[in-house]
Amino acid sequence: MFAAGSSKPPSDIAEKMLPRILADGPHVGLAGATVAFGMGGTGKSCFVASLVRHPAVSSASQRICWLPVGQMPDLRRLLALLLYQLTRGESGTIGNNEQLGDLVALQQKVVTAMNGLHVLCVLDDVWDPAHMRVLAAPLESAVLVVTTRLHHLLPGAHHVHCGLLTRDESLQLLLRAGDVALPPN
């Protein structure tokens, strides 16, 4: 997916995603979500991480949030993490489940924390549409990017296929992720 030796996302996929990530209006909430899908291990999360570090994205968003969802997420803990990211820690620590309260209360706190902010939120490695709906419910005004292995996770959303990496692209991606530079040839 990444060009060998490049730290930038592939231009064809970036061209499909960047305008949607940077746009206001119809590309917010679940209805306007952008879904990066593909086989496990193809670099979807790394690709999206490189996109959210793009200077245009970081300057357009007042908050960039990342939720590692996975197969069996603790939705309350993830909503508390989202609240923590939105408030830059002012919401306190992410306590145990008894301290977190119920899902609806956490969703309301997220809505309040988002008030007036331009937010980009990545829901990473989503396996179940129900989990995504719970986490995205308070994010109606946020730009959402979802990574998943499931092709039709969110019908109606903008889906972008992330294909397999070549051997060299895989090596370059791993080295960059580990902040390891190869010596020049």
C-alpha positions in Angstrom: 0.0 0.0 0.0 2.9 2.4 0.7 5.5 3.2 -2.0 8.8 1.7 -1.0 11.0 4.2 0.8 8.1 6.6 1.2 6.7 7.9 4.5 3.6 9.2 2.8 0.4 7.2 2.2 -0.2 6.1 -1.4 -1.5 9.0 -3.4 -4.4 7.2 -5.0 -5.9 6.2 -1.6 -4.9 9.5 0.0 -6.7 11.3 -2.8 -9.9 9.4 -2.1 -9.8 10.0 1.7 -8.2 13.4 2.3 -10.9 15.5 0.8 -13.5 13.7 2.8 -11.5 14.1 6.0 -10.9 17.8 5.4 -14.5 18.6 4.4 -17.2 19.9 6.7 -20.9 19.4 6.1 -22.0 16.1 4.6 -18.9 14.1 5.6 -19.6 14.1 9.3 -21.1 11.5 11.6 -21.8 7.9 10.6 -23.6 9.0 7.5 -20.5 10.7 6.2 -17.9 8.3 7.6 -15.0 7.1 5.5 -14.2 3.4 6.0 -10.8 2.0 5.2 -11.2 -1.8 4.8 -9.0 -4.7 3.8 -7.5 -7.9 5.0 -5.8 -8.0 8.4 -2.2 -6.8 8.4 -2.5 -4.7 5.2 -1.5 -1.5 7.1 -4.9 0.1 7.4 -4.2 1.6 10.8 -0.7 2.7 9.8 -2.1 4.3 6.7 -4.9 6.2 8.6 -2.3 7.2 11.2 -0.2 8.8 8.5 -3.3 10.6 7.1 -4.2 12.1 10.5 -0.6 13.4 10.7 -0.9 15.1 7.4 -0.3 18.9 8.0 -3.7 19.8 6.4 -5.6 17.4 8.6 -3.8 18.4 11.9 -4.3 22.1 11.2 -8.0 21.6 10.2 -8.9 19.6 13.4 -9.0 21.0 16.9 -9.0 17.5 18.3 -7.9 14.2 16.7 -9.1 11.2 18.7 -8.2 7.6 18.2 -10.2 4.7 19.7 -8.7 1.2 19.4 -12.0 -0.8 19.2 -11.1 -4.4 18.4 -13.3 -7.5 18.5 -14.6 -7.3 22.1 -14.4 -3.7 23.2 -15.2 -2.3 26.6 -17.5 0.5 25.2 -17.6 2.4 28.5 -13.9 2.5 28.7 -13.6 3.6 25.1 -16.2 6.4 25.6 -14.2 7.5 28.7 -11.0 7.5 26.6 -12.7 9.6 24.0 -13.9 12.0 26.6 -10.3 12.2 28.0 -8.9 12.9 24.5 -11.6 15.6 23.8 -10.9 17.4 27.1 -7.2 16.8 27.0 -7.3 15.1 30.3 -9.5 17.6 32.1 -12.2 15.0 32.5 -10.0 13.2 35.0 -8.5 9.8 34.7 -10.1 6.8 33.0 -11.3 5.0 36.1 -12.7 1.6 36.7 -16.1 0.6 35.2 -18.0 1.6 38.4 -16.6 5.1 38.2 -17.4 5.5 34.5 -21.2 5.5 34.7 -23.5 4.2 32.1 -23.1 4.5 28.3 -25.8 7.2 27.9 -24.2 9.4 30.5 -20.8 9.0 28.9 -22.2 9.7 25.5 -23.8 12.9 26.8 -20.5 14.0 28.3 -18.8 13.4 24.9 -21.5 15.6 23.2 -20.9 18.4 25.7 -17.1 18.1 25.4 -17.3 18.3 21.6 -19.4 21.5 21.6 -17.8 24.0 19.3 -14.9 21.8 18.3 -13.9 20.5 14.9 -13.1 16.9 15.7 -11.6 14.0 13.7 -12.2 10.6 15.3 -10.7 7.3 14.2 -12.5 4.2 15.2 -9.7 1.6 14.6 -10.3 -2.1 14.0 -14.1 -2.2 14.2 -15.5 -5.7 13.9 -19.2 -5.1 14.8 -21.4 -2.4 13.5 -23.3 -2.2 16.8 -20.0 -1.2 18.6 -19.4 1.4 16.0 -22.9 2.9 16.4 -22.6 3.2 20.2 -19.2 4.9 19.9 -20.2 7.2 17.0 -23.6 8.2 18.5 -22.2 11.2 20.3 -20.0 12.1 17.3 -22.6 13.4 15.0 -20.6 16.5 14.2 -17.2 14.8 14.0 -15.4 13.6 10.9 -15.2 9.8 11.3 -12.7 7.5 9.8 -13.2 3.8 10.5 -10.7 0.9 9.9 -12.1 -2.6 9.5 -11.7 -5.9 7.8 -15.3 -5.9 6.9 -16.2 -4.6 3.4 -19.8 -3.6 4.1 -19.5 -2.5 7.7 -21.4 0.7 7.2 -23.7 0.7 4.2 -23.8 4.1 2.5 -20.4 5.2 3.8 -17.5 6.0 1.6 -15.5 2.7 1.5 -11.8 2.7 0.4 -10.1 -0.6 -0.2 -6.6 -1.0 1.3 -4.8 -3.8 -0.7 -1.9 -5.9 0.2 1.6 -4.5 0.6 4.5 -5.8 -1.4 7.4 -7.3 0.6 9.4 -4.1 0.3 6.5 -1.9 1.3 5.8 -4.0 4.3 9.5 -3.8 5.4 9.5 0.0 5.0 6.2 0.4 6.9 7.5 -1.7 9.8 10.8 0.2 9.9 9.1 3.6 9.9 6.6 2.5 12.6 9.6 1.5 14.7 11.4 4.8 13.8 14.3 2.8 12.3 16.1 4.2 9.3 18.0 2.0 6.9 21.5 3.2 6.0 21.8 4.6 2.4 22.7 2.0 -0.3 
